Amino acid sequence: MDELEGIGAVHVQPIGPAPPKIKRAVLFRPTDLIMPQSKFFLLFAGLIALWCSVAVAQRGRKPTRAQPPKFTGQEFEGTFFADVSSVLQGARPTPGSLAAGNAANSSSKPTGNAASNSPDSSAGPTPASAGDGAWGNLISAATIEDMVKNSKARLDPIVASPTKFAGGYKEARREFSLLALMFAVIEQYQGDVRWKKSAAVARESLARMAANSKVSSPQAHKEAKQRVQDVADLLGGNTLDGTPGGELVWGDVIDRVPLMQLLEWAQQESVNPHSSSPENFKQHKEELQRYSELVAALGKAAIMEGMPDADDAEYRTIGQQMVDQARQIGLAIQTDNADLARQAAGQIGQACAKCHDGYR
């Protein structure tokens, strides 16, 4: 024992890795989620205060309102007349003239048997005279020339061959009817207009060609090609040889079927689309002017003396309505009134529908 003294204690190292340390588990208690009452009441009071402050701020804020419109003076351009007196016709009546007119009407009103034998003023306009010289008020010389040129251009491919004529003879009849009408108008036109010396000869030959275009045949195609050449000669500055066979008879110029087809075509080609909106009206005034003048001429031709049903009061009223509304479109173009043009185009459509339903 004495020998071991002084040697000291021996430290023994464990063999192998040290055992893992065991961490103490933390126990979770449901009561840990429960907020103390003092903190809960403080949070609740804060939310109430925040809600109240927001409500007070919203109550004091002025509601957002739309800004009032601002007008520059151009928004109603074309809707109202800038000067109504500039589009009125005739002198402004006075109270004295109105009283005198009423007295004259009452004194001239027929009574008794005279009233029953007098013409009915509600019967509509009388058939137009063949030589009344009013064409210049309805269609301009420039429009007549444009219609002749454009019709010839549409006929060129139709008469190019017998096969094409066989497929387009119905369109050829419409075009030859339009040309016959234009040269009949030229024949009676009072004023400067092209082709007046050859108008009667051209009118007769083109009206005959329109009648022969009811069917397709080699003879009809040959004649159609010659008539188109006649128009080309006139456009080139030449005159046609020949003598007209007689005076102008409107019933021989154009049949009612192609006349109605031309009215429908003019309406769908230009009058309706070019008056449908202020933008279209503004962009296509010149074309709308030409086609409205064509509608006026067709409406007048429909009720010319010698035309079918020209002595029918209702038919004359329909034709006159087309003329009047077409002239309203001309007035709309002069005064830059797109709304007036649209309304007049609608009236023309109604007149066409009445005519188709009752007389086609």
C-alpha positions in Angstrom: 0.0 0.0 0.0 2.8 2.2 0.9 4.3 1.6 -2.5 1.2 3.0 -4.2 1.2 6.2 -2.4 2.2 9.1 -4.5 1.3 7.6 -7.8 -2.0 9.4 -7.9 -5.5 8.4 -9.1 -5.9 6.8 -12.5 -8.5 8.4 -14.9 -10.2 5.7 -16.9 -11.4 6.8 -20.4 -14.6 5.1 -21.5 -14.3 2.8 -24.5 -16.4 3.8 -27.6 -18.6 6.9 -28.3 -20.1 8.8 -25.5 -23.8 8.2 -25.0 -26.1 10.9 -26.3 -27.3 13.6 -24.0 -31.0 13.4 -23.4 -32.7 16.7 -23.8 -35.5 17.6 -21.5 -38.8 17.6 -23.3 -40.9 20.8 -23.3 -44.4 20.1 -22.4 -47.2 22.0 -24.3 -50.3 22.9 -22.4 -53.6 24.1 -24.1 -53.8 26.9 -21.6 -50.7 28.5 -23.2 -53.0 29.6 -26.1 -55.3 31.5 -23.9 -54.7 35.3 -23.9 -54.9 36.9 -20.6 -58.1 38.9 -20.1 -56.2 42.2 -19.8 -54.5 41.8 -23.1 -57.8 40.7 -24.8 -59.7 43.8 -23.7 -56.8 46.0 -24.8 -56.9 44.5 -28.3 -60.7 44.7 -28.6 -60.6 48.3 -27.5 -58.0 49.1 -30.1 -60.1 47.5 -32.9 -63.1 49.5 -31.8 -61.1 52.7 -31.9 -59.8 52.0 -35.3 -63.2 51.3 -36.7 -64.6 54.5 -35.3 -61.8 56.6 -36.7 -62.4 55.0 -40.2 -66.1 55.6 -40.0 -65.7 59.2 -39.0 -63.2 59.8 -41.8 -65.5 58.3 -44.4 -68.5 60.3 -43.1 -66.6 63.6 -43.5 -65.3 62.8 -47.0 -67.4 64.3 -49.9 -68.8 61.8 -52.4 -67.1 61.6 -55.8 -69.4 63.2 -58.5 -69.2 63.2 -62.3 -67.8 66.3 -63.8 -70.3 68.5 -65.7 -70.0 68.3 -69.5 -68.1 71.0 -71.3 -69.3 72.1 -74.8 -67.2 73.7 -77.4 -70.0 74.6 -79.8 -69.1 71.9 -82.4 -70.9 68.9 -80.8 -74.2 69.8 -82.4 -72.8 70.8 -85.8 -74.9 69.2 -88.5 -77.8 68.4 -86.0 -79.4 71.8 -85.9 -79.4 74.6 -88.5 -77.1 77.4 -87.7 -79.6 79.8 -89.2 -83.1 78.4 -89.8 -84.0 81.4 -92.1 -81.3 80.3 -94.5 -83.1 77.1 -95.4 -86.7 78.4 -95.4 -88.3 78.9 -98.8 -90.3 82.0 -99.7 -91.0 85.1 -97.7 -92.0 84.9 -94.1 -95.8 85.2 -93.8 -97.4 88.0 -91.8 -100.6 87.8 -89.8 -102.3 89.9 -92.5 -101.3 87.6 -95.3 -102.4 84.5 -93.3 -105.8 86.0 -92.7 -106.2 87.0 -96.3 -105.2 83.5 -97.4 -107.6 81.8 -95.1 -110.4 84.1 -96.3 -109.6 83.3 -99.9 -109.5 79.6 -99.2 -112.9 79.6 -97.5 -114.5 81.7 -100.3 -113.2 79.5 -103.0 -114.2 76.3 -101.4 -116.9 74.6 -103.6 -120.2 73.7 -102.0 -123.1 71.5 -102.9 -122.9 69.7 -106.3 -119.9 71.8 -107.3 -118.0 70.3 -104.4 -118.8 66.7 -105.5 -117.8 67.5 -109.1 -114.5 69.2 -108.3 -111.2 67.4 -108.4 -110.2 65.8 -105.1 -107.1 67.6 -103.7 -106.2 64.5 -101.8 -105.9 62.5 -105.0 -102.2 63.4 -105.1 -100.2 65.0 -107.9 -101.3 64.7 -111.5 -99.2 62.8 -114.0 -96.2 64.8 -114.9 -96.2 66.4 -118.4 -93.5 65.0 -120.8 -92.3 68.5 -121.5 -92.5 70.3 -118.2 -88.8 71.0 -118.2 -88.2 70.3 -114.6 -85.4 67.8 -115.0 -82.7 70.3 -114.3 -84.1 70.8 -110.8 -83.7 67.1 -110.1 -80.6 65.9 -111.7 -77.5 67.8 -112.8 -75.8 67.5 -116.2 -72.6 66.2 -114.4 -74.6 63.4 -112.7 -76.2 62.4 -116.1 -72.7 62.2 -117.6 -71.4 60.1 -114.7 -74.3 57.7 -114.9 -73.7 57.2 -118.7 -70.0 56.6 -118.2 -70.4 54.2 -115.3 -73.1 52.2 -117.0 -71.0 51.7 -120.1 -68.1 50.5 -117.9 -70.4 48.0 -116.2 -71.7 46.8 -119.6 -68.3 46.2 -121.2 -67.5 42.9 -119.5 -71.1 41.7 -119.9 -71.0 42.0 -123.7 -67.4 40.8 -124.1 -68.6 37.4 -125.3 -71.8 35.4 -125.9 -71.1 33.3 -122.8 -70.8 36.3 -120.5 -73.9 37.9 -122.0 -75.8 34.7 -121.4 -74.8 34.9 -117.7 -75.5 38.7 -117.4 -78.3 39.6 -119.7 -80.5 40.6 -116.8 -77.9 43.1 -115.6 -77.6 44.2 -119.2 -81.3 44.9 -119.3 -81.1 47.1 -116.2 -78.1 49.0 -117.6 -79.7 49.6 -121.0 -82.8 50.8 -119.2 -80.8 53.3 -117.2 -79.1 54.5 -120.3 -82.4 54.9 -122.1 -83.7 56.9 -119.2 -80.7 59.2 -119.1 -81.0 60.0 -122.8 -84.7 60.6 -122.5 -83.9 63.1 -119.7 -81.2 64.7 -121.9 -83.8 65.0 -124.7 -86.1 67.1 -122.5 -83.3 68.8 -120.5 -83.4 72.6 -120.4 -79.9 73.7 -120.0 -76.4 72.7 -121.2 -75.9 68.9 -121.3 -73.8 66.6 -123.4 -75.2 64.5 -126.3 -78.4 66.5 -126.8 -78.2 66.2 -130.6 -78.1 62.4 -130.5 -80.3 62.0 -127.4 -83.5 60.9 -129.3 -81.7 58.4 -131.5 -79.8 57.0 -128.5 -82.9 56.8 -126.4 -84.8 54.8 -129.0 -82.0 52.3 -129.7 -81.2 51.8 -126.0 -84.8 51.3 -125.0 -85.2 48.8 -127.7 -82.1 47.0 -126.6 -83.4 46.9 -123.0 -86.5 45.2 -124.2 -84.5 42.7 -126.3 -82.3 41.9 -123.2 -85.2 40.1 -121.5 -83.7 36.8 -123.0 -80.2 35.8 -124.0 -79.7 35.0 -127.7 -76.9 35.5 -130.3 -78.9 38.2 -131.9 -79.4 40.0 -128.6 -75.7 39.8 -127.8 -74.7 41.2 -131.2 -77.1 44.1 -130.8 -76.0 44.7 -127.2 -72.4 45.0 -128.4 -73.3 47.5 -131.0 -75.3 49.7 -128.5 -72.3 49.7 -126.2 -70.2 50.8 -129.1 -72.7 53.6 -129.8 -72.3 54.9 -126.2 -68.5 54.7 -126.5 -68.7 56.8 -129.7 -70.8 59.4 -127.8 -68.3 59.5 -125.0 -65.6 60.0 -127.6 -67.2 63.1 -128.9 -69.0 61.7 -131.9 -72.7 61.9 -132.8 -75.1 59.1 -133.8 -76.5 58.8 -137.3 -80.2 58.3 -137.8 -83.6 59.9 -137.3 -85.9 59.2 -134.3 -89.1 57.3 -135.2 -91.4 59.6 -133.2 -92.0 61.7 -130.1 -90.9 60.5 -126.7 -93.4 58.2 -125.1 -92.4 57.4 -121.5 -94.1 54.1 -121.4 -91.7 53.0 -124.2 -88.5 54.3 -122.5 -88.3 52.1 -119.4 -90.4 49.3 -118.0 -91.4 49.4 -114.4 -89.5 46.2 -113.4 -86.0 47.6 -114.3 -87.1 51.0 -113.0 -87.8 49.5 -109.5 -84.6 47.5 -109.7 -82.6 50.7 -110.4 -84.3 52.4 -107.4 -83.4 49.5 -105.1 -79.9 49.5 -106.5 -79.4 53.2 -106.0 -80.7 52.9 -102.4 -78.5 50.0 -101.4 -75.5 51.1 -103.4 -75.2 54.6 -101.9 -78.2 56.3 -100.3 -78.6 54.0 -97.3 -74.9 53.3 -96.5 -73.7 56.8 -97.2 -76.4 58.4 -95.0 -76.2 55.8 -92.2 -73.8 57.8 -89.9 -72.3 61.3 -89.8 -68.9 59.8 -90.7 -70.2 58.1 -93.8 -72.2 61.2 -94.8 -69.1 63.4 -94.5 -66.9 61.0 -96.5 -69.3 60.3 -99.3 -71.2 63.5 -100.0 -70.4 63.6 -103.7 -71.5 60.0 -104.4 -74.6 60.5 -102.2 -75.5 63.6 -104.2 -75.3 61.7 -107.5 -77.4 58.8 -106.4 -80.0 60.9 -104.7 -80.4 62.8 -107.9 -80.8 59.5 -109.7 -83.5 58.5 -107.2 -85.3 61.8 -107.9 -85.1 61.2 -111.7 -86.4 57.7 -111.3 -89.2 58.8 -109.1 -90.3 61.4 -111.6 -90.0 59.0 -114.5 -92.3 56.6 -112.7 -95.2 59.0 -112.7 -94.6 60.6 -116.1 -97.6 60.6 -118.4 -97.8 57.4 -120.3 -96.1 55.2 -117.6 -98.1 52.3 -116.1 -100.4 53.5 -113.2 -99.4 57.1 -113.7 -103.1 58.0 -113.3 -103.3 56.1 -110.0 -103.5 58.6 -107.1 -101.6 56.4 -104.6 -99.0 55.5 -107.1 -98.4 59.1 -108.0 -98.1 60.0 -104.3 -95.4 57.3 -103.8 -93.5 58.5 -106.8 -93.6 62.1 -105.6 -92.5 61.1 -102.1 -89.4 59.6 -103.7 -88.7 62.8 -105.5 -89.3 65.0 -102.5 -87.2 63.0 -100.1 -84.3 62.7 -102.7 -84.3 66.5 -102.9 -84.2 66.6 -99.1 -81.0 64.7 -99.3 -79.7 67.3 -101.6 -80.7 70.0 -99.1 -79.0 68.0 -96.3 -75.8 68.0 -98.3 -76.0 71.7 -98.9 -76.5 72.4 -95.2 -74.2 69.7 -94.0 -77.0 68.0 -92.0 -76.3 64.3 -91.7 -79.4 63.6 -89.6 -81.7 65.1 -92.3 -80.1 62.9 -94.9 -80.6 59.8 -92.8 -84.3 60.6 -92.2 -84.9 61.3 -95.9 -83.2 58.0 -96.8 -85.5 56.2 -94.5 -88.5 57.9 -96.1 -87.3 56.8 -99.5 -87.0 53.2 -98.2 -90.6 53.3 -97.0 -91.8 54.6 -100.3 -90.0 51.8 -102.2 -91.5 49.2 -99.9 -95.0 50.6 -100.5 -94.4 50.5 -104.3 -93.0 47.0 -104.2 -96.0 45.7 -102.1 -98.7 47.3 -104.2 -97.4 47.6 -107.8 -94.5 45.3 -108.5 
